[in-house]
Amino acid sequence: MKHAKRNGFVCVFLFLLLGSVNFLLGVESLIQQVSATRTENGGIVILGKAKLPKGTILMIDISRSGPLLGQTKVTVNEEGSFSSEPFTDKNKPHTSGLYKVTITSYFINIWQSDDVLIKVGKNGAKLPPGQLVPDDPEFPKAGGHLEVSFDITFPGLSPELQALQTVKEAILTLPGKGRSADPIKDVVTYFEKAGGFKATGWSAKQSSNGLWIVTLNCIDAGERKQAQWEFNPRTKTVKYLDPLAKLLSWLPRE
């Protein structure tokens, strides 16, 4: 009889435990459908869905093998979606591959509006259990915050964008002058700051032989002009094709 009671107690305990586990597993994550896409300039935009009120502020961090590579805040819209500003690597596109994307949010006054806090509760008290990380693990009931990480693959650059970026980052050597002190994009910026010259847009087009022609449209001394470079994707080499492109490919070392 005692064994029957004990077995019955164990069964009830297991039922309650498994029921609790299933409840937690059945709760939808507050952050869903996180992905990465590229802009036409190569920046990485993080997209996602949040089961949180309109106006909720989220912090997005990106990293790779440890160090923080970028951080920005986003706001959840009325459809529950969010989208970041483009992430770049010091104004250059991040390479393709696997990155860690961490999304964080604190449900306190300095983070959220009164409207959001009314809906989620102070420190997220009205959110489903198991969704928040304790601020202090020793006192888990004192309050928590949202912190969830995803391994996201950043897509590669399109062939056109690869050609554009390779030319902009190229450091060329000119006959009789040697190697430029700066890449082409910085030489262009130098001439813009000097005055009388303004870049109006870059473009790239692949020719029938597989080579890419990269064109910089610009205004030079009041005239509309073009400077062109050639990028060979097989040899990864860049060369200027006209006098203006040559001028914009070199700066002396100080």
KEDO-741474 format. One record per residue (C-alpha): x, y, z; residue in three letters; residue number from 1. Coordinates in steps of 0.2 Angstrom, whole numbers, plus 5000, padded with zeros to 4 digits. Layout:
<atom px="X" py="Y" pz="Z" resn="ALA" resi="NUM"/>
...
//
This chain:
<atom px="5000" py="5000" pz="5000" resn="MET" resi="1"/>
<atom px="5014" py="5012" pz="5005" resn="LYS" resi="2"/>
<atom px="5023" py="5008" pz="4988" resn="HIS" resi="3"/>
<atom px="5007" py="5011" pz="4978" resn="ALA" resi="4"/>
<atom px="5005" py="5028" pz="4987" resn="LYS" resi="5"/>
<atom px="5024" py="5032" pz="4984" resn="ARG" resi="6"/>
<atom px="5022" py="5027" pz="4965" resn="ASN" resi="7"/>
<atom px="5006" py="5038" pz="4964" resn="GLY" resi="8"/>
<atom px="5015" py="5053" pz="4971" resn="PHE" resi="9"/>
<atom px="5030" py="5050" pz="4959" resn="VAL" resi="10"/>
<atom px="5018" py="5049" pz="4944" resn="CYS" resi="11"/>
<atom px="5010" py="5065" pz="4949" resn="VAL" resi="12"/>
<atom px="5026" py="5074" pz="4952" resn="PHE" resi="13"/>
<atom px="5033" py="5068" pz="4935" resn="LEU" resi="14"/>
<atom px="5017" py="5074" pz="4927" resn="PHE" resi="15"/>
<atom px="5018" py="5091" pz="4934" resn="LEU" resi="16"/>
<atom px="5036" py="5092" pz="4930" resn="LEU" resi="17"/>
<atom px="5034" py="5087" pz="4912" resn="LEU" resi="18"/>
<atom px="5019" py="5098" pz="4911" resn="GLY" resi="19"/>
<atom px="5029" py="5113" pz="4917" resn="SER" resi="20"/>
<atom px="5043" py="5109" pz="4905" resn="VAL" resi="21"/>
<atom px="5031" py="5107" pz="4890" resn="ASN" resi="22"/>
<atom px="5023" py="5123" pz="4894" resn="PHE" resi="23"/>
<atom px="5039" py="5132" pz="4894" resn="LEU" resi="24"/>
<atom px="5044" py="5123" pz="4878" resn="LEU" resi="25"/>
<atom px="5028" py="5128" pz="4870" resn="GLY" resi="26"/>
<atom px="5030" py="5146" pz="4873" resn="VAL" resi="27"/>
<atom px="5035" py="5155" pz="4857" resn="GLU" resi="28"/>
<atom px="5051" py="5165" pz="4858" resn="SER" resi="29"/>
<atom px="5049" py="5183" pz="4860" resn="LEU" resi="30"/>
<atom px="5061" py="5186" pz="4845" resn="ILE" resi="31"/>
<atom px="5058" py="5176" pz="4829" resn="GLN" resi="32"/>
<atom px="5063" py="5175" pz="4811" resn="GLN" resi="33"/>
<atom px="5080" py="5184" pz="4813" resn="VAL" resi="34"/>
<atom px="5090" py="5185" pz="4797" resn="SER" resi="35"/>
<atom px="5103" py="5196" pz="4788" resn="ALA" resi="36"/>
<atom px="5102" py="5204" pz="4771" resn="THR" resi="37"/>
<atom px="5113" py="5216" pz="4761" resn="ARG" resi="38"/>
<atom px="5110" py="5233" pz="4755" resn="THR" resi="39"/>
<atom px="5115" py="5239" pz="4737" resn="GLU" resi="40"/>
<atom px="5131" py="5246" pz="4746" resn="ASN" resi="41"/>
<atom px="5135" py="5230" pz="4755" resn="GLY" resi="42"/>
<atom px="5129" py="5235" pz="4772" resn="GLY" resi="43"/>
<atom px="5121" py="5221" pz="4783" resn="ILE" resi="44"/>
<atom px="5104" py="5224" pz="4789" resn="VAL" resi="45"/>
<atom px="5097" py="5213" pz="4803" resn="ILE" resi="46"/>
<atom px="5078" py="5209" pz="4801" resn="LEU" resi="47"/>
<atom px="5067" py="5200" pz="4813" resn="GLY" resi="48"/>
<atom px="5050" py="5198" pz="4822" resn="LYS" resi="49"/>
<atom px="5046" py="5202" pz="4840" resn="ALA" resi="50"/>
<atom px="5031" py="5196" pz="4850" resn="LYS" resi="51"/>
<atom px="5032" py="5213" pz="4859" resn="LEU" resi="52"/>
<atom px="5022" py="5229" pz="4859" resn="PRO" resi="53"/>
<atom px="5024" py="5242" pz="4846" resn="LYS" resi="54"/>
<atom px="5038" py="5254" pz="4851" resn="GLY" resi="55"/>
<atom px="5048" py="5242" pz="4861" resn="THR" resi="56"/>
<atom px="5067" py="5246" pz="4860" resn="ILE" resi="57"/>
<atom px="5079" py="5232" pz="4856" resn="LEU" resi="58"/>
<atom px="5098" py="5233" pz="4856" resn="MET" resi="59"/>
<atom px="5106" py="5222" pz="4842" resn="ILE" resi="60"/>
<atom px="5125" py="5217" pz="4843" resn="ASP" resi="61"/>
<atom px="5135" py="5208" pz="4830" resn="ILE" resi="62"/>
<atom px="5151" py="5198" pz="4834" resn="SER" resi="63"/>
<atom px="5162" py="5185" pz="4827" resn="ARG" resi="64"/>
<atom px="5173" py="5174" pz="4837" resn="SER" resi="65"/>
<atom px="5172" py="5186" pz="4852" resn="GLY" resi="66"/>
<atom px="5174" py="5204" pz="4848" resn="PRO" resi="67"/>
<atom px="5160" py="5216" pz="4846" resn="LEU" resi="68"/>
<atom px="5159" py="5222" pz="4828" resn="LEU" resi="69"/>
<atom px="5144" py="5233" pz="4829" resn="GLY" resi="70"/>
<atom px="5129" py="5239" pz="4839" resn="GLN" resi="71"/>
<atom px="5113" py="5248" pz="4836" resn="THR" resi="72"/>
<atom px="5096" py="5251" pz="4843" resn="LYS" resi="73"/>
<atom px="5079" py="5247" pz="4834" resn="VAL" resi="74"/>
<atom px="5061" py="5249" pz="4837" resn="THR" resi="75"/>
<atom px="5048" py="5236" pz="4835" resn="VAL" resi="76"/>
<atom px="5034" py="5242" pz="4823" resn="ASN" resi="77"/>
<atom px="5015" py="5239" pz="4824" resn="GLU" resi="78"/>
<atom px="5017" py="5223" pz="4814" resn="GLU" resi="79"/>
<atom px="5030" py="5217" pz="4826" resn="GLY" resi="80"/>
<atom px="5044" py="5218" pz="4814" resn="SER" resi="81"/>
<atom px="5061" py="5227" pz="4816" resn="PHE" resi="82"/>
<atom px="5075" py="5231" pz="4805" resn="SER" resi="83"/>
<atom px="5092" py="5238" pz="4809" resn="SER" resi="84"/>
<atom px="5103" py="5252" pz="4801" resn="GLU" resi="85"/>
<atom px="5116" py="5244" pz="4789" resn="PRO" resi="86"/>
<atom px="5131" py="5237" pz="4799" resn="PHE" resi="87"/>
<atom px="5148" py="5240" pz="4790" resn="THR" resi="88"/>
<atom px="5166" py="5236" pz="4795" resn="ASP" resi="89"/>
<atom px="5173" py="5254" pz="4796" resn="LYS" resi="90"/>
<atom px="5163" py="5259" pz="4780" resn="ASN" resi="91"/>
<atom px="5167" py="5242" pz="4771" resn="LYS" resi="92"/>
<atom px="5156" py="5228" pz="4769" resn="PRO" resi="93"/>
<atom px="5157" py="5213" pz="4782" resn="HIS" resi="94"/>
<atom px="5163" py="5197" pz="4774" resn="THR" resi="95"/>
<atom px="5151" py="5183" pz="4771" resn="SER" resi="96"/>
<atom px="5150" py="5169" pz="4784" resn="GLY" resi="97"/>
<atom px="5143" py="5165" pz="4801" resn="LEU" resi="98"/>
<atom px="5141" py="5179" pz="4814" resn="TYR" resi="99"/>
<atom px="5133" py="5180" pz="4831" resn="LYS" resi="100"/>
<atom px="5118" py="5191" pz="4833" resn="VAL" resi="101"/>
<atom px="5113" py="5196" pz="4850" resn="THR" resi="102"/>
<atom px="5097" py="5205" pz="4854" resn="ILE" resi="103"/>
<atom px="5094" py="5213" pz="4871" resn="THR" resi="104"/>
<atom px="5081" py="5223" pz="4879" resn="SER" resi="105"/>
<atom px="5078" py="5230" pz="4897" resn="TYR" resi="106"/>
<atom px="5060" py="5234" pz="4902" resn="PHE" resi="107"/>
<atom px="5064" py="5249" pz="4913" resn="ILE" resi="108"/>
<atom px="5060" py="5267" pz="4911" resn="ASN" resi="109"/>
<atom px="5077" py="5273" pz="4903" resn="ILE" resi="110"/>
<atom px="5074" py="5260" pz="4890" resn="TRP" resi="111"/>
<atom px="5055" py="5259" pz="4886" resn="GLN" resi="112"/>
<atom px="5041" py="5271" pz="4885" resn="SER" resi="113"/>
<atom px="5027" py="5271" pz="4898" resn="ASP" resi="114"/>
<atom px="5015" py="5263" pz="4885" resn="ASP" resi="115"/>
<atom px="5027" py="5248" pz="4883" resn="VAL" resi="116"/>
<atom px="5030" py="5246" pz="4901" resn="LEU" resi="117"/>
<atom px="5011" py="5245" pz="4904" resn="ILE" resi="118"/>
<atom px="5009" py="5231" pz="4892" resn="LYS" resi="119"/>
<atom px="5025" py="5221" pz="4897" resn="VAL" resi="120"/>
<atom px="5026" py="5226" pz="4916" resn="GLY" resi="121"/>
<atom px="5041" py="5233" pz="4925" resn="LYS" resi="122"/>
<atom px="5056" py="5221" pz="4922" resn="ASN" resi="123"/>
<atom px="5045" py="5212" pz="4910" resn="GLY" resi="124"/>
<atom px="5034" py="5205" pz="4924" resn="ALA" resi="125"/>
<atom px="5019" py="5202" pz="4912" resn="LYS" resi="126"/>
<atom px="5029" py="5192" pz="4899" resn="LEU" resi="127"/>
<atom px="5028" py="5173" pz="4898" resn="PRO" resi="128"/>
<atom px="5039" py="5164" pz="4910" resn="PRO" resi="129"/>
<atom px="5056" py="5158" pz="4905" resn="GLY" resi="130"/>
<atom px="5058" py="5172" pz="4892" resn="GLN" resi="131"/>
<atom px="5070" py="5183" pz="4902" resn="LEU" resi="132"/>
<atom px="5087" py="5182" pz="4909" resn="VAL" resi="133"/>
<atom px="5089" py="5187" pz="4928" resn="PRO" resi="134"/>
<atom px="5098" py="5203" pz="4930" resn="ASP" resi="135"/>
<atom px="5106" py="5195" pz="4946" resn="ASP" resi="136"/>
<atom px="5107" py="5176" pz="4945" resn="PRO" resi="137"/>
<atom px="5108" py="5175" pz="4964" resn="GLU" resi="138"/>
<atom px="5091" py="5184" pz="4965" resn="PHE" resi="139"/>
<atom px="5081" py="5179" pz="4950" resn="PRO" resi="140"/>
<atom px="5065" py="5186" pz="4956" resn="LYS" resi="141"/>
<atom px="5072" py="5204" pz="4957" resn="ALA" resi="142"/>
<atom px="5070" py="5207" pz="4939" resn="GLY" resi="143"/>
<atom px="5076" py="5201" pz="4922" resn="GLY" resi="144"/>
<atom px="5080" py="5207" pz="4904" resn="HIS" resi="145"/>
<atom px="5078" py="5200" pz="4887" resn="LEU" resi="146"/>
<atom px="5094" py="5193" pz="4880" resn="GLU" resi="147"/>
<atom px="5094" py="5180" pz="4865" resn="VAL" resi="148"/>
<atom px="5108" py="5175" pz="4853" resn="SER" resi="149"/>
<atom px="5107" py="5168" pz="4835" resn="PHE" resi="150"/>
<atom px="5120" py="5161" pz="4823" resn="ASP" resi="151"/>
<atom px="5116" py="5170" pz="4807" resn="ILE" resi="152"/>
<atom px="5125" py="5168" pz="4790" resn="THR" resi="153"/>
<atom px="5129" py="5185" pz="4782" resn="PHE" resi="154"/>
<atom px="5127" py="5183" pz="4763" resn="PRO" resi="155"/>
<atom px="5141" py="5186" pz="4751" resn="GLY" resi="156"/>
<atom px="5143" py="5201" pz="4740" resn="LEU" resi="157"/>
<atom px="5136" py="5201" pz="4723" resn="SER" resi="158"/>
<atom px="5148" py="5200" pz="4708" resn="PRO" resi="159"/>
<atom px="5144" py="5219" pz="4704" resn="GLU" resi="160"/>
<atom px="5147" py="5224" pz="4722" resn="LEU" resi="161"/>
<atom px="5163" py="5214" pz="4723" resn="GLN" resi="162"/>
<atom px="5169" py="5223" pz="4708" resn="ALA" resi="163"/>
<atom px="5165" py="5240" pz="4715" resn="LEU" resi="164"/>
<atom px="5172" py="5236" pz="4732" resn="GLN" resi="165"/>
<atom px="5188" py="5229" pz="4725" resn="THR" resi="166"/>
<atom px="5191" py="5245" pz="4714" resn="VAL" resi="167"/>
<atom px="5187" py="5257" pz="4729" resn="LYS" resi="168"/>
<atom px="5199" py="5248" pz="4740" resn="GLU" resi="169"/>
<atom px="5213" py="5245" pz="4727" resn="ALA" resi="170"/>
<atom px="5230" py="5254" pz="4731" resn="ILE" resi="171"/>
<atom px="5238" py="5256" pz="4714" resn="LEU" resi="172"/>
<atom px="5256" py="5259" pz="4708" resn="THR" resi="173"/>
<atom px="5259" py="5272" pz="4695" resn="LEU" resi="174"/>
<atom px="5274" py="5273" pz="4683" resn="PRO" resi="175"/>
<atom px="5287" py="5284" pz="4690" resn="GLY" resi="176"/>
<atom px="5278" py="5288" pz="4706" resn="LYS" resi="177"/>
<atom px="5277" py="5272" pz="4715" resn="GLY" resi="178"/>
<atom px="5263" py="5265" pz="4726" resn="ARG" resi="179"/>
<atom px="5249" py="5276" pz="4731" resn="SER" resi="180"/>
<atom px="5248" py="5281" pz="4750" resn="ALA" resi="181"/>
<atom px="5229" py="5277" pz="4750" resn="ASP" resi="182"/>
<atom px="5216" py="5267" pz="4741" resn="PRO" resi="183"/>
<atom px="5206" py="5274" pz="4727" resn="ILE" resi="184"/>
<atom px="5191" py="5278" pz="4738" resn="LYS" resi="185"/>
<atom px="5202" py="5289" pz="4749" resn="ASP" resi="186"/>
<atom px="5210" py="5298" pz="4735" resn="VAL" resi="187"/>
<atom px="5193" py="5302" pz="4728" resn="VAL" resi="188"/>
<atom px="5188" py="5309" pz="4745" resn="THR" resi="189"/>
<atom px="5204" py="5319" pz="4746" resn="TYR" resi="190"/>
<atom px="5200" py="5328" pz="4729" resn="PHE" resi="191"/>
<atom px="5182" py="5331" pz="4735" resn="GLU" resi="192"/>
<atom px="5189" py="5340" pz="4751" resn="LYS" resi="193"/>
<atom px="5201" py="5350" pz="4741" resn="ALA" resi="194"/>
<atom px="5186" py="5358" pz="4731" resn="GLY" resi="195"/>
<atom px="5181" py="5359" pz="4713" resn="GLY" resi="196"/>
<atom px="5178" py="5340" pz="4712" resn="PHE" resi="197"/>
<atom px="5163" py="5330" pz="4717" resn="LYS" resi="198"/>
<atom px="5159" py="5311" pz="4715" resn="ALA" resi="199"/>
<atom px="5141" py="5309" pz="4710" resn="THR" resi="200"/>
<atom px="5140" py="5290" pz="4709" resn="GLY" resi="201"/>
<atom px="5148" py="5273" pz="4706" resn="TRP" resi="202"/>
<atom px="5143" py="5259" pz="4695" resn="SER" resi="203"/>
<atom px="5150" py="5243" pz="4688" resn="ALA" resi="204"/>
<atom px="5146" py="5233" pz="4672" resn="LYS" resi="205"/>
<atom px="5153" py="5217" pz="4666" resn="GLN" resi="206"/>
<atom px="5159" py="5216" pz="4648" resn="SER" resi="207"/>
<atom px="5158" py="5201" pz="4637" resn="SER" resi="208"/>
<atom px="5175" py="5195" pz="4641" resn="ASN" resi="209"/>
<atom px="5171" py="5194" pz="4659" resn="GLY" resi="210"/>
<atom px="5180" py="5209" pz="4665" resn="LEU" resi="211"/>
<atom px="5172" py="5223" pz="4675" resn="TRP" resi="212"/>
<atom px="5172" py="5241" pz="4671" resn="ILE" resi="213"/>
<atom px="5169" py="5252" pz="4686" resn="VAL" resi="214"/>
<atom px="5164" py="5270" pz="4683" resn="THR" resi="215"/>
<atom px="5164" py="5285" pz="4694" resn="LEU" resi="216"/>
<atom px="5152" py="5299" pz="4688" resn="ASN" resi="217"/>
<atom px="5158" py="5315" pz="4694" resn="CYS" resi="218"/>
<atom px="5159" py="5334" pz="4692" resn="ILE" resi="219"/>
<atom px="5176" py="5341" pz="4689" resn="ASP" resi="220"/>
<atom px="5179" py="5360" pz="4687" resn="ALA" resi="221"/>
<atom px="5160" py="5362" pz="4683" resn="GLY" resi="222"/>
<atom px="5160" py="5348" pz="4670" resn="GLU" resi="223"/>
<atom px="5152" py="5331" pz="4671" resn="ARG" resi="224"/>
<atom px="5165" py="5318" pz="4668" resn="LYS" resi="225"/>
<atom px="5168" py="5299" pz="4671" resn="GLN" resi="226"/>
<atom px="5183" py="5290" pz="4677" resn="ALA" resi="227"/>
<atom px="5185" py="5271" pz="4674" resn="GLN" resi="228"/>
<atom px="5194" py="5257" pz="4680" resn="TRP" resi="229"/>
<atom px="5195" py="5239" pz="4675" resn="GLU" resi="230"/>
<atom px="5193" py="5224" pz="4687" resn="PHE" resi="231"/>
<atom px="5199" py="5207" pz="4682" resn="ASN" resi="232"/>
<atom px="5190" py="5194" pz="4694" resn="PRO" resi="233"/>
<atom px="5201" py="5180" pz="4688" resn="ARG" resi="234"/>
<atom px="5218" py="5189" pz="4693" resn="THR" resi="235"/>
<atom px="5210" py="5201" pz="4706" resn="LYS" resi="236"/>
<atom px="5219" py="5215" pz="4698" resn="THR" resi="237"/>
<atom px="5213" py="5233" pz="4695" resn="VAL" resi="238"/>
<atom px="5220" py="5246" pz="4682" resn="LYS" resi="239"/>
<atom px="5215" py="5263" pz="4677" resn="TYR" resi="240"/>
<atom px="5208" py="5266" pz="4660" resn="LEU" resi="241"/>
<atom px="5209" py="5285" pz="4657" resn="ASP" resi="242"/>
<atom px="5219" py="5301" pz="4663" resn="PRO" resi="243"/>
<atom px="5206" py="5306" pz="4676" resn="LEU" resi="244"/>
<atom px="5205" py="5288" pz="4684" resn="ALA" resi="245"/>
<atom px="5224" py="5289" pz="4684" resn="LYS" resi="246"/>
<atom px="5224" py="5305" pz="4694" resn="LEU" resi="247"/>
<atom px="5211" py="5298" pz="4706" resn="LEU" resi="248"/>
<atom px="5222" py="5282" pz="4709" resn="SER" resi="249"/>
<atom px="5237" py="5290" pz="4718" resn="TRP" resi="250"/>
<atom px="5242" py="5301" pz="4732" resn="LEU" resi="251"/>
<atom px="5260" py="5304" pz="4738" resn="PRO" resi="252"/>
<atom px="5266" py="5298" pz="4755" resn="ARG" resi="253"/>
<atom px="5269" py="5312" pz="4767" resn="GLU" resi="254"/>
//
